[in-house]
Amino acid sequence: MSNNAEKRDILVTSALPYATAPLHLGHILEHTQTDIWVRYQRLIGNNCTYVCADDAHGTPIMLKAEELNKEPEDLIEEIYANHVNTFNLYNINHDNFHTTHSEENRTLSERIFNALNEKGLIEIRTIEQLYDTSRNMFLSDRYVKGSCPKCFAEDQYGDNCEVCSATYDAIELIDPFSVLSNTSPVIKESEHLFFKLSELKQEIVEWLKNSKIQNPVQNKLSEWLDEDLKDWDISRDSPYFGFEIPGHKDKFFYVWLDAPIGYLASHINYLNKQNSNEFEKFWNPDSNSEIYHFIGKDIMYFHTLFFPVMLSNANFKKPSGVFVHGFLTLDGEKMSKSRGNFISADDFVSVLDPEYLRYYFASKLSTGVDDIDLNLEDLKQKVNADLVNKLVNIASRSANFLNKHFKNTLAKEVEDLDLINDFVHKSEDIFHHYENLELNKAMREIMSLADKANQYIDKMEPWKLIKDEKNLELVHQICSTSLNLYRILMIMIEPVTPKLAEKSFTFLNEKPSWKCIKKPLLGHKINKFKPLLTRIEDEQINQLVELKNV
């Protein structure tokens, strides 16, 4: 982005974590990817707002509260506090983190439902559902398991298959059983409300043509769109923890209706805190603002088919794009508490600096939707080699000379301006990778430049030159060159490692800015250098291995 480019108004969201348990590292992967992109947008001067919320409705919350002998409202409040604290530990910089169990969300959900109803897009039908006779309740999708009716994969939930990503009705499962009682459910009739998605297929196709969605996701969506779209059941029977549907006693909005509306609710909650009336600026159908959702591949059906046309037919702006990532695996295997292959986000940060994980994720994330593996030994090797031995090493190798011989002040001229300008030129490519979510390419190029900076210091050998007093000014300029190279690298990597950048710019006595990247620091007073980062030790990796096996 050039400094003369027009400032963009961007609203960004991550998928809503569910309010029944603390966060796991899969949540951190997604929110880190989102946070990096948001920080990049802000660094280059765009107006970028990042909102999210807890997904606080549904049968699982009701049953979890019952298990703990708590009211659902008390449970979601406790989980909310835990989630906010954990995101803060990982430097996830939401502008607003709200909850779907809010008046803003209730009002917006009812507004959207009424608008769809007025357009004739809501229909009441009598359907057959799975009913647990031992618990005396209809079974929501999460509480029914069986074999996928499309690919026949076993142990799949009642709404979508984690193997082939197909969606279906729970009643279509092969050999279904109740997760709550481990009994075979019976089929029972009930009246439900449906959103007529089948009538909006052409609108969905047109939106997909004009939105930012990765090619692999577009290909998968094309497969779904080749088939007839099914109308969407947006209601659930009592007992259920959620919003009751106006005019329909004992019927509640299905969590997948009010959960994505939670993005709008969190945004309006944020704007109200700011005494801002800019909601229409972002959500009006004719708005020039950009709206992007970051999600996992397991929920792309809801975000790319249901949600956009639900918004547009209620007179709201459709998203500008949806960015989809794969699942997070741990040491090559699916994360699972029962299989002893799971690390909670809170446990990880109790052992290692979250900056390490942010960098590791960035080095793996691309525009693909393949699963991303967190290999603990690889994490140690990559962080030690890249962040410690390459990047931070540039500052530590130069700072001691400036402290000892030059009163912590940079020279008025640099020794190699061409090299500095080369780094500045390469920054355009790196920021292009950020924009396109090719974070792995950005990290590779940053570390390649870090190699060049270290090679420059090795070639110039200031530790030898300093032995002859006549070389003092040359050493001064060499160290000033290397610290300017470090400064450029830290501006470029700041979205990934914000705390490391903060400490680095405290040392450099400057605030990071994209606008000043082209102008080297000359004759500038810096602060005394303090260690910025420590190596990951084998003992710490062993601690994490022990935690994942608990």
Disulfide bonds with the S-S distance in Angstrom:
none
